Amino acid sequence: MESLTIGKVAHLAGVGVETVRFYERRGLIPVPPRRESGYRQYPRETVSRIQFIKRAKALGFTLREIGELLSLRIDPETTCRDMQDRARIKIAEIDGRIKTLERIRRTLVQLTDACHGKASVSECPVLEALEDEMPCSLSN
């Protein structure tokens, strides 16, 4: 079995050495054995595991959730339905964030539309809204 240095793992996975160490500390990749010299000896599978982590992060999964996905991935009792359920939960979270961002956007558009640009800064609707209580459309 070919073993890789931490630098080689980082390079092949497209991350920094500190990222490899961080994932190791978080338990997302197994702690590798060390050579007599003290250098870590990573198996090649570590690169695939880090790439899995990167792809899951790109889809919005948190590191805690990724840890759960990795556990499910090796559990022989896990079904595709289990993974589908996790993905649906993530979709619902993303939909919630989109709604929040759309509400924020609408409020900012209203505030900027109310701003005539020529008034003094003391009469600026954007600043007034930030100094006062949050607009109703944001606090919902």
N, C-alpha and C positions, 0 to 999 in steps of 0.2 A: 504494500500500500504506500503510495507516494505521500510524503508529508511536505507541507508548505510552511514557510516562515510567515510571520504576521504581516510583513511588508508585501510578500507575494499574494497573500490572501486579499489584503486591502486593494492592491493593484488590480487583481483579476475581478474583484467584486465592484470596483469603481467607487471605493470609499476610502477614507483616511484610516491610518493605523489607530488613531484614538477612537474612531467609530467602532472598529473591531473590538477594542478593549471595553468600550462602553456596552456593546451588545453582550459581551462575555459577562461583565459585572451584573447586567440585568437578567442574566439567565436565558437570553434568547439564542445564544450559541453555547455549546458545551465548552467547559474549561479543558483545553488540550493538555496532553502530557508534555513534559519537558524533557529535553535531551540532557545529558550529563552537563553540558555547558550552560544549562539554564534556559536555553531558547525554547520557545513553544513550538510544538510540532502539530500543526493543524492538518486534519484530513481534508482532502479535496472537496468533500461534501459541504464544508463550511462556506465555501464560495457560493454554492447553490442556495444555502440557507440564508445568507446575507442578501442575495438577490431576491429571494422570496420576501424578506423583510422590507426591502426597498420598494418592491411592487405593491405590497400591502399598504405601506405608508403612503404611496402615491394615490391609492384608492381611498385614503382618509382614515384608515384604521390607526388607532393609537398603539403605542408599544405594549400596553397591557393587553389590548385586544389581539395584537399579533402574537403575543405569548400564548394566549388561549387558542388561537388558530393553529399554531405550531403543535400544541398539545393534542388538539383534535386530529390533526393531520397524521399523527403516529398512533392514535388510538384505533385499534381494529374494530371497535364497536361504532365508530363514527360513520354516519351515512352522508350522502350528498345532501340530503334534506337538512341535516344539522348545519352544514356550511351555507346552504341556501337561507336558512333562518337567520344566521349571523349577517349575511349580506343584506337581507331585508331590513334588519334592525339598523344597519348602517345607512341604507337608503332613506329610511324614515328620519334619521338624525340629519342627514344632508338636506332633505326637504325642509326640515325645521330651520336650519341655518339659512337656506335660500329665502324662506319667507321673512326671516328677521332682516336679512340684507335688503330685500325688496322694500320692507317697511322703512328702514333707515334711508334708502335711496329716495323714496317718495317724500319723506320729510325734508331731506336736503334739497330736493328739487323745489319744494314749496318755499323753503327759506330763501333759496337763491333767486327764485322768481319774484319774491317779495322785496328783494334788495334792488334799489334803483341805481346803485353804483356811484351816484353823485352825492348822496347824503353823507353827513359826517359819520365817523366811526361810532359815535355815541348813539346814532339812530339806526345802526345796522341790525336788521332782523336776525341775521345769523348769530352775531355776538349776543344779542338780546336773548335769543333762545338758549344759548349755551350758559348764560348767566342766570336765567330764570329756571324754573322747574322744567324738566324735559317735556317736550311737546307730547300731547296725548297719543299721537300715532306711534311714538317710540316706546312709551311706557306700557303699552298693552302686551 
